C-alpha cells in the first residue's frame, strides 16, 4: 500500500530533528517523509532536509500545508504528523494492519511528554473522548487512505479546528480505528501557558466551534492574531 508521512511545520528547529530521526527506520522500509514549511524564519528547513524525502514550501496554515503535502505524496496512505510528535517505531506496520480491514482511516492513542503530573490525565481523557466520539485531533496522528481523503476533499480550508472537522466528516463515512500503541506529543503548550488555563481554553474553543463560531474568529482568539 505504501505510506507517506506529511509534517506541517513552522519554526520547529527545536523539535524537527528528533521527530525526523525517529522516522528513519521507517524510511529505510520505504516510507516517504514530506515536510511542508509554512514560512519558518529559523533553521527548520535546513535541519529537515537531510532526513526527509522532500521539504517544500506551502502557504501558512496547517490545513493548507497538509493538503499541499498530500498533493505531492507518492503513496496511497497518508499520515499527518505534528512536528513535535514521535510515532511508535513500527507505525507503518501498525497502519498497514489497521487498514487491512477496509477501515479507511484512523489515529493513534496519544501520550504527552513533560513533567506536569496532569499530562497523563489529559492524555487519558483525550483517548477516551476519541473512542466515544470517533473524532480525533492532529496530536493523535491521523492517517487515511488517499481514496477517502480525496472523497471528502482533503482538510477544510479553515485556520483552526481542521482536524476535528475532517475527522467528523470521515466518521460519517466509515468508523475509525484507534491504534493502541502511543504517539508521543510534546506537552510544551500546556507547560508554557499553564495546564488548567490551556485545558479551559481548548474546551472553550471546542464548544464555541460546536455552536457555530467561525474558525477564523476562534483562530484570532486562540493565537491573538
Backbone torsions as a table, in degrees:
resi	resn	phi	psi	omega
1	UNK	NA	-46.5	177.7
2	UNK	85.6	142.0	-176.8
3	UNK	-127.6	131.1	171.4
4	UNK	-113.6	126.3	177.8
5	UNK	-100.9	124.3	-176.6
6	UNK	-114.2	124.1	-174.1
7	UNK	-121.3	107.4	174.7
8	UNK	-80.6	133.1	-176.1
9	UNK	-135.5	155.4	170.1
10	UNK	-154.2	110.8	179.1
11	UNK	53.5	55.0	-179.5
12	UNK	-107.7	29.5	-178.1
13	UNK	-57.8	-31.3	-177.3
14	UNK	-73.5	-19.8	-173.1
15	UNK	-122.7	-21.9	-167.7
16	UNK	-66.3	-32.7	-179.6
17	UNK	-64.7	-44.9	179.6
18	UNK	-63.8	-42.5	179.6
19	UNK	-61.4	-49.2	-177.1
20	UNK	-70.6	-35.8	178.6
21	UNK	-59.5	-37.7	-179.1
22	UNK	-68.4	-17.1	-177.1
23	UNK	-92.8	-8.2	-172.9
24	UNK	-63.2	-38.5	175.1
25	UNK	-60.2	-34.5	177.2
26	UNK	-71.1	-37.9	175.3
27	UNK	-59.3	-37.7	178.5
28	UNK	-64.7	-22.3	177.5
29	UNK	-93.3	6.5	175.2
30	UNK	103.9	2.5	178.0
31	UNK	-73.0	137.1	179.6
32	UNK	-94.8	136.6	179.1
33	UNK	-120.3	120.4	-179.2
34	UNK	-121.2	123.7	176.6
35	UNK	-104.0	128.5	-179.9
36	UNK	-115.3	111.6	-175.3
37	UNK	-92.9	134.3	-178.2
38	UNK	-96.7	18.0	178.1
39	UNK	110.8	39.6	-178.5
40	UNK	-61.8	144.0	174.3
41	UNK	-113.0	19.9	172.0
42	UNK	-116.2	-156.6	-175.1
43	UNK	-93.1	19.4	-175.8
44	UNK	-53.5	-51.0	-174.7
45	UNK	-65.0	-42.5	-180.0
46	UNK	-65.2	-38.8	179.8
47	UNK	-71.5	-32.0	-177.0
48	UNK	-77.8	-30.8	-170.6
49	UNK	-55.3	-45.6	-175.9
50	UNK	-66.8	-19.4	-175.0
51	UNK	-116.1	18.9	-179.3
52	UNK	-128.3	157.7	173.3
53	UNK	-82.6	-24.7	176.6
54	UNK	-158.7	139.5	169.5
55	UNK	-121.9	114.2	-174.6
56	UNK	-122.4	157.9	178.1
57	UNK	-92.2	140.1	176.7
58	UNK	-139.3	156.8	175.9
59	UNK	-61.6	141.8	-177.0
60	UNK	-61.1	135.0	-178.9
61	UNK	135.8	121.8	-172.7
62	UNK	-57.4	-44.4	-179.8
63	UNK	-61.4	-45.9	179.9
64	UNK	-62.7	-43.5	179.9
65	UNK	-62.9	-42.0	-179.2
66	UNK	-68.6	-38.6	175.8
67	UNK	-64.5	-38.4	177.3
68	UNK	-62.1	-44.9	177.9
69	UNK	-61.9	-38.4	-179.4
70	UNK	-63.8	-32.3	-177.7
71	UNK	-69.4	-25.2	-179.1
72	UNK	-104.0	-4.3	-179.1
73	UNK	-66.2	143.7	-175.2
74	UNK	-91.6	-23.1	-169.4
75	UNK	-102.7	172.3	-172.5
76	UNK	-92.7	-6.8	173.9
77	UNK	-119.5	132.3	-177.2
78	UNK	-114.2	131.3	175.6
79	UNK	-121.6	127.3	-178.7
80	UNK	-105.2	118.8	-170.3
81	UNK	-123.5	133.8	174.7
82	UNK	-72.0	152.1	-176.0
83	UNK	-71.8	-7.2	178.9
84	UNK	-116.9	24.4	-176.0
85	UNK	-118.9	150.4	-178.5
86	UNK	-120.7	121.6	179.0
87	UNK	-79.5	157.8	168.4
88	UNK	-58.7	149.8	-174.8
89	UNK	-60.5	-29.5	-179.5
90	UNK	-109.3	34.1	-177.0
91	UNK	-58.0	-38.5	-179.5
92	UNK	-61.8	-43.5	179.5
93	UNK	-68.7	-37.7	178.4
94	UNK	-64.6	-39.5	178.6
95	UNK	-67.2	-43.8	177.3
96	UNK	-56.0	-45.7	-179.2
97	UNK	-65.9	-39.9	-178.4
98	UNK	-65.7	-39.5	-176.9
99	UNK	-83.3	-8.2	179.7
100	UNK	-63.3	-22.5	179.9
101	UNK	-90.5	20.7	178.6
102	UNK	59.7	35.9	179.0
103	UNK	-73.4	-49.5	176.3
104	UNK	103.9	-33.6	179.6
105	UNK	-164.2	167.3	178.4
106	UNK	-178.9	-163.9	-176.7
107	UNK	-162.0	169.5	-178.1
108	UNK	-98.0	155.7	162.5
109	UNK	-62.6	144.1	-175.7
110	UNK	-113.0	143.4	167.7
111	UNK	-123.1	153.9	-177.1
112	UNK	-120.5	124.3	179.0
113	UNK	-82.6	148.4	179.5
114	UNK	143.9	177.8	-173.0
115	UNK	-102.9	-16.1	-175.2
116	UNK	-68.6	137.1	-176.4
117	UNK	-63.5	-22.1	-177.1
118	UNK	-83.6	-13.2	-174.5
119	UNK	-62.4	-42.4	175.1
120	UNK	-63.0	-32.4	178.4
121	UNK	-67.7	-43.1	177.4
122	UNK	-60.4	-43.6	179.3
123	UNK	-61.7	-41.5	179.0
124	UNK	-60.1	-44.9	179.9
125	UNK	-66.3	-37.9	177.3
126	UNK	-60.7	-46.4	-179.0
127	UNK	-65.7	-41.8	-179.8
128	UNK	-66.3	-42.4	178.1
129	UNK	-59.4	-43.3	-178.5
130	UNK	-66.9	-39.6	178.5
131	UNK	-62.8	-37.6	-178.2
132	UNK	-76.9	-37.8	-171.8
133	UNK	-96.9	-24.3	-173.1
134	UNK	74.2	12.3	179.3
135	UNK	-112.1	132.0	-177.7
136	UNK	-120.8	165.0	175.1
137	UNK	-112.0	166.6	-178.1
138	UNK	-60.4	-26.6	177.8
139	UNK	-61.2	-19.6	-173.7
140	UNK	-94.5	6.4	175.2
141	UNK	66.9	67.0	-178.1
142	UNK	-68.1	130.8	175.2
143	UNK	-127.5	149.8	-172.9
144	UNK	-158.2	147.9	175.0
145	UNK	-69.9	149.7	179.4
146	UNK	-60.1	-38.8	-179.4
147	UNK	-58.0	-47.0	-179.0
148	UNK	-70.8	-39.0	178.3
149	UNK	-60.0	-43.9	178.5
150	UNK	-67.4	-38.5	-178.3
151	UNK	-58.6	-38.7	-177.8
152	UNK	-94.0	2.3	176.3
153	UNK	82.7	19.6	178.8
154	UNK	72.8	-163.0	177.9
155	UNK	-70.7	141.1	178.7
156	UNK	-67.0	147.9	-177.8
157	UNK	-79.9	74.9	178.4
158	UNK	-139.4	151.6	-171.7
159	UNK	-84.1	-5.7	-179.1
160	UNK	-156.0	153.6	178.3
161	UNK	66.2	20.3	178.7
162	UNK	-65.8	-29.8	179.4
163	UNK	-71.7	-44.4	177.6
164	UNK	-63.0	-40.4	-177.9
165	UNK	-67.6	-45.7	-177.5
166	UNK	-67.6	-38.8	179.9
167	UNK	-72.3	-29.7	174.3
168	UNK	-64.2	-38.7	178.8
169	UNK	-71.7	-40.2	-179.1
170	UNK	-64.1	-41.6	-175.9
171	UNK	-66.7	-21.2	176.7
172	UNK	-72.7	-20.8	179.2
173	UNK	-92.6	-46.2	-179.1
174	UNK	-155.1	139.9	178.0
175	UNK	-65.2	150.3	-179.4
176	UNK	-84.5	168.1	168.6
177	UNK	-111.7	136.6	176.5
178	UNK	-105.6	118.5	179.4
179	UNK	-79.7	132.0	-174.3
180	UNK	-70.9	-31.0	177.9
181	UNK	-65.3	141.8	-170.3
182	UNK	-91.5	137.5	163.5
183	UNK	-88.8	136.9	-178.0
184	UNK	-105.3	117.2	179.0
185	UNK	-108.5	154.4	-176.8
186	UNK	-72.4	139.4	175.2
187	UNK	-91.7	19.0	-172.4
188	UNK	-61.2	-38.6	-176.9
189	UNK	-67.9	-36.2	178.1
190	UNK	-67.8	-42.6	-177.0
191	UNK	-73.9	-31.1	-179.3
192	UNK	-72.9	-45.1	-173.3
193	UNK	-100.6	-3.6	-178.5
194	UNK	98.2	129.9	-173.6
195	UNK	-61.1	-52.4	-175.4
196	UNK	-68.0	-38.7	178.2
197	UNK	-62.4	-41.9	-179.2
198	UNK	-67.5	-42.5	177.9
199	UNK	-59.4	-47.4	-178.9
200	UNK	-63.8	-39.8	179.1
201	UNK	-62.9	-45.7	-178.8
202	UNK	-63.9	-42.8	-179.7
203	UNK	-69.8	-35.2	176.8
204	UNK	-62.3	-42.0	-179.5
205	UNK	-68.9	-41.0	178.8
206	UNK	-62.8	-42.5	179.1
207	UNK	-66.7	-41.2	178.8
208	UNK	-62.9	-39.5	178.3
209	UNK	-65.5	-41.8	178.9
210	UNK	-59.5	-35.7	-178.5
211	UNK	-92.1	11.1	168.1
212	UNK	100.7	8.5	176.9
213	UNK	-66.0	131.2	-177.5
214	UNK	-60.4	140.1	180.0
215	UNK	-56.2	-36.1	-179.7
216	UNK	-63.1	-38.3	177.3
217	UNK	-67.6	-41.5	177.9
218	UNK	-64.6	-37.1	178.9
219	UNK	-62.0	-42.9	178.6
220	UNK	-64.1	-38.7	179.1
221	UNK	-68.2	-38.7	-175.6
222	UNK	-75.3	-43.6	-175.3
223	UNK	-101.8	-9.7	-179.6
224	UNK	72.3	25.4	179.2
225	UNK	-154.1	NA	NA
